[in-house]
């Protein structure tokens, strides 16, 4: 009779002490049996020293691994076979200072982030649940906390009544004793990259897999990164198709905004922050990919992501805070929602894949450019010309002559600012800075000069007001 190896069963023709690592792997996984006297193909050969092994192996396994195995002699096809069975252990087991687990029918050594996660899980911990003793309340970004409280009003109605910061973080399970957890650093830290350098995101515009046009790096805590990533994508990297519903104008992104939001939030929450990789968003002419270092929960395959599947977050403490903020659901429907939103907009179904140690979601553009996109391109090409026509040109000077803008300001940038305002009179300085690829201080200084020159006027307050381009100086 031929037997077959599996997750919980392995064959060895003769006993060697190096096979203790296989027993170590069984104990660190779900338990299993090692049968001595069978070859790798499952054919029975038997052992000639079964009684000696029956006496020696229990003590050797206990002394080297700390395990109490079941060791007994079986008869297989008329031959004596030694079977060694070990149970699953809830404490980590090592062999010669190394840790092993079973993966299918093979034994693998654990290293790096896999080893760290294994040890944490054995002790009932997750990565985000570990404390950072050098992080204190003084390192918390209070604006991010207030932003969270506003988001969380629907699911935690009394959240605004909690005015004490320490009490709030305690309620969010971000304390362990007197120390704050890693989750608190990433969610609300003033500078989380000081503690976890890999906790930033990158966005790049690519014309091929290797040629990049421009890129942005987004730092800060996760509560802020959500808005920053989506704002930069929407304003700088993606085109919007103009659509009118009656007299109401709607700008529809080439990829559904809610689907992108879901994918970005999932990537931030389900990242493996023990990995040295960072969140990367690549924007191509025909697709957009979001890639982050991540591992899928046990029992969840890439194929299952397109169907209902269990919600098993790798960082459950952070996931719970995002849930209370209304960013995510706890039903494992995020990937399904992404697919449905894209299909509703007439786009191809997004793809989920594993690339090395990263989970990648790929959004695809429609194969045919819509008439709205064509119209938007026309608007973009004429924006500066429209701005120039609305600026007063002195008498006896050709309209083709350069328009005088304030000193120490790029002529082109001055016209671009006016062009942006022509398209959206309520545009914010942050949106301008992203569009122009300059910092907010530069935009603020340029706007002040344009106002002093009589080219622009601000109507109303900073919030709720709008810009007006003056036709005459």
MARGU-335118 format. One record per residue (C-alpha): residue number from 1; residue in one letter; x, y, z. Coordinates in steps of 0.5 Angstrom, whole numbers, plus 500, padded with zeros to 3 digits. Layout:
<pts>
<NUM,A,<X,Y,Z>>
...
</pts>
This chain:
<pts>
<1,X,<500,500,500>>
<2,X,<503,507,498>>
<3,X,<502,513,503>>
<4,X,<502,520,502>>
<5,X,<505,526,506>>
<6,X,<501,532,508>>
<7,X,<501,538,513>>
<8,X,<500,533,519>>
<9,X,<504,527,516>>
<10,X,<512,526,514>>
<11,X,<516,520,512>>
<12,X,<523,518,513>>
<13,X,<526,512,511>>
<14,X,<531,512,517>>
<15,X,<532,516,524>>
<16,X,<536,522,524>>
<17,X,<537,527,530>>
<18,X,<536,533,524>>
<19,X,<529,530,524>>
<20,X,<527,534,530>>
<21,X,<526,540,527>>
<22,X,<520,537,523>>
<23,X,<517,535,530>>
<24,X,<518,542,532>>
<25,X,<515,544,526>>
<26,X,<509,540,528>>
<27,X,<508,543,535>>
<28,X,<509,550,532>>
<29,X,<503,548,527>>
<30,X,<497,544,528>>
<31,X,<501,538,531>>
<32,X,<503,532,526>>
<33,X,<506,525,526>>
<34,X,<513,523,523>>
<35,X,<513,516,521>>
<36,X,<520,512,520>>
<37,X,<521,506,515>>
<38,X,<517,509,509>>
<39,X,<521,513,503>>
<40,X,<519,520,501>>
<41,X,<514,516,496>>
<42,X,<510,513,501>>
<43,X,<513,506,500>>
<44,X,<514,502,506>>
<45,X,<521,499,508>>
<46,X,<520,498,515>>
<47,X,<526,499,521>>
<48,X,<530,494,524>>
<49,X,<532,497,530>>
<50,X,<524,499,532>>
<51,X,<525,497,540>>
<52,X,<532,501,541>>
<53,X,<528,507,537>>
<54,X,<522,506,542>>
<55,X,<526,507,548>>
<56,X,<531,512,546>>
<57,X,<527,517,542>>
<58,X,<522,519,548>>
<59,X,<527,522,552>>
<60,X,<531,525,546>>
<61,X,<525,529,544>>
<62,X,<523,531,551>>
<63,X,<531,533,552>>
<64,X,<532,537,546>>
<65,X,<525,540,544>>
<66,X,<521,540,551>>
<67,X,<516,535,548>>
<68,X,<512,529,551>>
<69,X,<511,525,544>>
<70,X,<507,519,543>>
<71,X,<512,514,540>>
<72,X,<509,507,538>>
<73,X,<511,501,533>>
<74,X,<506,500,528>>
<75,X,<505,494,523>>
<76,X,<505,497,516>>
<77,X,<504,492,510>>
<78,X,<508,486,514>>
<79,X,<513,491,516>>
<80,X,<515,495,523>>
<81,X,<514,502,523>>
<82,X,<516,507,528>>
<83,X,<510,513,529>>
<84,X,<512,519,533>>
<85,X,<506,524,534>>
<86,X,<506,531,537>>
<87,X,<501,535,539>>
<88,X,<500,543,537>>
<89,X,<503,547,543>>
<90,X,<501,554,545>>
<91,X,<508,556,547>>
<92,X,<513,557,541>>
<93,X,<518,551,540>>
<94,X,<525,552,538>>
<95,X,<530,547,535>>
<96,X,<538,549,536>>
<97,X,<535,556,537>>
<98,X,<531,556,531>>
<99,X,<523,556,530>>
<100,X,<520,552,524>>
<101,X,<513,551,522>>
<102,X,<509,547,517>>
<103,X,<507,549,510>>
<104,X,<503,544,506>>
<105,X,<508,538,506>>
<106,X,<514,541,508>>
<107,X,<518,544,514>>
<108,X,<520,551,513>>
<109,X,<524,556,518>>
<110,X,<521,562,520>>
<111,X,<525,569,519>>
<112,X,<524,576,520>>
<113,X,<517,579,520>>
<114,X,<514,572,520>>
<115,X,<518,570,526>>
<116,X,<516,576,530>>
<117,X,<509,575,528>>
<118,X,<509,567,530>>
<119,X,<512,569,537>>
<120,X,<507,575,538>>
<121,X,<501,570,536>>
<122,X,<504,565,541>>
<123,X,<503,569,546>>
<124,X,<496,572,544>>
<125,X,<499,579,541>>
<126,X,<499,582,535>>
<127,X,<504,587,532>>
<128,X,<500,593,533>>
<129,X,<498,591,540>>
<130,X,<506,592,543>>
<131,X,<508,598,547>>
<132,X,<513,603,545>>
<133,X,<515,606,552>>
<134,X,<519,612,549>>
<135,X,<512,614,546>>
<136,X,<508,619,550>>
<137,X,<502,623,550>>
<138,X,<506,629,548>>
<139,X,<507,626,542>>
<140,X,<500,625,540>>
<141,X,<497,630,534>>
<142,X,<491,633,537>>
<143,X,<488,635,531>>
<144,X,<488,628,528>>
<145,X,<485,626,535>>
<146,X,<479,631,534>>
<147,X,<479,629,527>>
<148,X,<477,622,529>>
<149,X,<472,624,534>>
<150,X,<468,628,529>>
<151,X,<468,622,524>>
<152,X,<466,617,530>>
<153,X,<460,621,532>>
<154,X,<455,616,528>>
<155,X,<458,610,531>>
<156,X,<460,612,538>>
<157,X,<455,618,540>>
<158,X,<458,620,546>>
<159,X,<465,621,544>>
<160,X,<465,628,544>>
<161,X,<464,628,552>>
<162,X,<471,625,553>>
<163,X,<475,631,553>>
<164,X,<481,627,557>>
<165,X,<486,625,552>>
<166,X,<489,619,556>>
<167,X,<481,617,558>>
<168,X,<480,617,550>>
<169,X,<486,613,548>>
<170,X,<484,608,554>>
<171,X,<477,607,551>>
<172,X,<480,606,544>>
<173,X,<485,600,547>>
<174,X,<491,604,546>>
<175,X,<494,603,553>>
<176,X,<497,597,556>>
<177,X,<499,599,563>>
<178,X,<502,606,563>>
<179,X,<505,605,556>>
<180,X,<502,607,549>>
<181,X,<501,601,544>>
<182,X,<504,601,537>>
<183,X,<497,602,534>>
<184,X,<497,609,538>>
<185,X,<503,611,534>>
<186,X,<501,610,527>>
<187,X,<494,612,528>>
<188,X,<495,619,532>>
<189,X,<503,620,533>>
<190,X,<505,627,531>>
<191,X,<511,623,527>>
<192,X,<510,616,527>>
<193,X,<516,615,522>>
<194,X,<521,617,527>>
<195,X,<519,610,530>>
<196,X,<517,606,524>>
<197,X,<521,609,518>>
<198,X,<517,604,513>>
<199,X,<510,607,515>>
<200,X,<509,612,509>>
<201,X,<506,612,502>>
<202,X,<509,613,495>>
<203,X,<505,615,489>>
<204,X,<508,615,482>>
<205,X,<506,617,475>>
<206,X,<509,612,471>>
<207,X,<509,611,463>>
<208,X,<512,604,463>>
<209,X,<514,599,469>>
<210,X,<521,603,469>>
<211,X,<519,610,467>>
<212,X,<517,615,472>>
<213,X,<514,622,471>>
<214,X,<513,625,478>>
<215,X,<512,622,485>>
<216,X,<510,624,492>>
<217,X,<511,621,499>>
<218,X,<506,622,504>>
<219,X,<508,621,511>>
<220,X,<504,623,518>>
<221,X,<499,618,522>>
<222,X,<494,614,519>>
<223,X,<488,618,520>>
<224,X,<492,624,516>>
<225,X,<495,619,511>>
<226,X,<488,617,509>>
<227,X,<486,624,507>>
<228,X,<492,626,504>>
<229,X,<493,620,499>>
<230,X,<486,621,496>>
<231,X,<487,628,496>>
<232,X,<493,628,492>>
<233,X,<491,622,487>>
<234,X,<484,626,486>>
<235,X,<488,633,485>>
<236,X,<494,631,482>>
<237,X,<494,624,478>>
<238,X,<487,623,476>>
<239,X,<483,626,471>>
<240,X,<475,627,472>>
<241,X,<470,627,467>>
<242,X,<465,632,467>>
<243,X,<458,630,468>>
<244,X,<451,634,468>>
<245,X,<445,632,472>>
<246,X,<440,638,470>>
<247,X,<444,644,472>>
<248,X,<448,640,477>>
<249,X,<455,639,475>>
<250,X,<459,633,477>>
<251,X,<466,631,476>>
<252,X,<467,623,476>>
<253,X,<474,621,477>>
<254,X,<476,615,472>>
<255,X,<476,610,477>>
<256,X,<471,610,483>>
<257,X,<473,615,488>>
<258,X,<469,610,494>>
<259,X,<473,604,491>>
<260,X,<480,608,491>>
<261,X,<478,610,498>>
<262,X,<476,603,500>>
<263,X,<483,600,497>>
<264,X,<487,605,500>>
<265,X,<484,604,507>>
<266,X,<485,597,507>>
<267,X,<492,598,505>>
<268,X,<494,602,511>>
<269,X,<490,598,516>>
<270,X,<492,591,513>>
<271,X,<499,593,512>>
<272,X,<505,588,515>>
<273,X,<509,594,519>>
<274,X,<514,589,520>>
<275,X,<516,589,513>>
<276,X,<521,594,510>>
<277,X,<516,595,504>>
<278,X,<512,601,504>>
<279,X,<505,603,501>>
<280,X,<506,604,493>>
<281,X,<501,607,489>>
<282,X,<503,607,481>>
<283,X,<499,611,476>>
<284,X,<499,608,469>>
<285,X,<496,611,463>>
<286,X,<491,605,463>>
<287,X,<491,602,470>>
<288,X,<492,604,477>>
<289,X,<496,599,482>>
<290,X,<496,599,490>>
<291,X,<501,595,493>>
<292,X,<503,594,500>>
<293,X,<507,589,504>>
<294,X,<501,584,507>>
<295,X,<500,577,508>>
<296,X,<493,574,507>>
<297,X,<490,571,514>>
<298,X,<490,563,514>>
<299,X,<485,560,510>>
<300,X,<484,566,506>>
<301,X,<486,566,498>>
<302,X,<487,571,493>>
<303,X,<481,568,489>>
<304,X,<476,569,496>>
<305,X,<478,576,496>>
<306,X,<472,577,490>>
<307,X,<467,573,495>>
<308,X,<465,573,502>>
<309,X,<470,572,506>>
<310,X,<472,572,514>>
<311,X,<475,579,516>>
<312,X,<481,577,520>>
<313,X,<485,584,520>>
<314,X,<493,583,521>>
<315,X,<492,589,526>>
<316,X,<486,588,530>>
<317,X,<487,594,535>>
<318,X,<488,599,529>>
<319,X,<482,596,525>>
<320,X,<477,597,531>>
<321,X,<479,605,531>>
<322,X,<478,605,524>>
<323,X,<471,602,524>>
<324,X,<469,606,530>>
<325,X,<471,612,525>>
<326,X,<467,609,520>>
<327,X,<472,608,515>>
<328,X,<471,600,515>>
<329,X,<466,595,516>>
<330,X,<467,588,520>>
<331,X,<464,584,515>>
<332,X,<470,582,510>>
<333,X,<466,586,504>>
<334,X,<471,591,502>>
<335,X,<474,587,496>>
<336,X,<467,586,494>>
<337,X,<465,593,495>>
<338,X,<471,595,490>>
<339,X,<469,590,485>>
<340,X,<462,592,485>>
<341,X,<463,600,485>>
<342,X,<468,599,479>>
<343,X,<463,595,475>>
<344,X,<457,600,476>>
<345,X,<462,605,473>>
<346,X,<463,601,467>>
<347,X,<470,599,468>>
<348,X,<473,592,468>>
<349,X,<473,588,474>>
<350,X,<479,590,479>>
<351,X,<484,584,480>>
<352,X,<487,582,487>>
<353,X,<494,578,487>>
<354,X,<500,577,491>>
<355,X,<507,579,488>>
<356,X,<513,577,493>>
<357,X,<511,579,500>>
<358,X,<506,584,497>>
<359,X,<498,584,496>>
<360,X,<496,588,490>>
<361,X,<490,591,487>>
<362,X,<490,593,480>>
<363,X,<484,598,477>>
<364,X,<483,598,470>>
<365,X,<481,604,465>>
<366,X,<475,603,460>>
<367,X,<478,601,454>>
<368,X,<475,607,450>>
<369,X,<476,614,452>>
<370,X,<469,617,454>>
<371,X,<466,623,451>>
<372,X,<467,627,457>>
<373,X,<474,625,458>>
<374,X,<475,629,451>>
<375,X,<471,635,453>>
<376,X,<475,635,460>>
<377,X,<482,635,456>>
<378,X,<479,641,452>>
<379,X,<477,645,458>>
<380,X,<485,644,460>>
<381,X,<488,646,454>>
<382,X,<484,653,454>>
<383,X,<484,654,461>>
<384,X,<490,659,461>>
<385,X,<487,662,455>>
<386,X,<481,664,459>>
<387,X,<485,666,464>>
<388,X,<489,671,460>>
<389,X,<482,674,457>>
<390,X,<480,676,463>>
<391,X,<486,680,465>>
<392,X,<486,687,463>>
<393,X,<491,689,458>>
<394,X,<493,696,458>>
<395,X,<491,700,452>>
<396,X,<496,700,446>>
<397,X,<498,693,448>>
<398,X,<497,687,444>>
<399,X,<493,682,448>>
<400,X,<499,677,445>>
<401,X,<504,681,449>>
<402,X,<506,678,456>>
<403,X,<501,680,462>>
<404,X,<505,684,468>>
<405,X,<505,680,474>>
<406,X,<508,681,481>>
<407,X,<515,681,481>>
<408,X,<519,675,484>>
<409,X,<513,671,481>>
<410,X,<514,666,476>>
<411,X,<509,669,470>>
<412,X,<507,662,468>>
<413,X,<505,660,475>>
<414,X,<501,667,476>>
<415,X,<497,665,470>>
<416,X,<496,658,472>>
<417,X,<493,660,479>>
<418,X,<488,664,475>>
<419,X,<487,659,471>>
<420,X,<485,654,477>>
<421,X,<481,659,480>>
<422,X,<477,660,473>>
<423,X,<476,653,474>>
<424,X,<474,652,481>>
<425,X,<473,659,485>>
<426,X,<473,655,491>>
<427,X,<479,651,490>>
<428,X,<483,651,497>>
<429,X,<491,653,497>>
<430,X,<492,646,499>>
<431,X,<489,644,492>>
<432,X,<493,649,489>>
<433,X,<500,647,492>>
<434,X,<498,640,489>>
<435,X,<497,642,482>>
<436,X,<502,647,482>>
<437,X,<507,642,485>>
<438,X,<510,647,490>>
<439,X,<509,648,498>>
<440,X,<503,651,501>>
<441,X,<507,657,503>>
<442,X,<509,659,496>>
<443,X,<502,659,494>>
<444,X,<500,663,500>>
<445,X,<505,668,498>>
<446,X,<503,668,491>>
<447,X,<496,669,492>>
<448,X,<498,675,497>>
<449,X,<502,678,491>>
<450,X,<496,677,486>>
<451,X,<491,680,491>>
<452,X,<496,686,492>>
<453,X,<496,687,484>>
<454,X,<489,687,484>>
<455,X,<488,681,480>>
<456,X,<485,677,485>>
<457,X,<480,678,490>>
<458,X,<478,674,496>>
<459,X,<470,674,497>>
<460,X,<468,671,504>>
<461,X,<472,668,510>>
<462,X,<477,662,509>>
<463,X,<472,657,509>>
<464,X,<466,658,505>>
<465,X,<468,664,501>>
<466,X,<471,664,494>>
<467,X,<476,667,489>>
<468,X,<474,672,484>>
<469,X,<478,674,478>>
<470,X,<478,682,477>>
<471,X,<477,684,470>>
<472,X,<480,690,470>>
<473,X,<486,693,474>>
</pts>
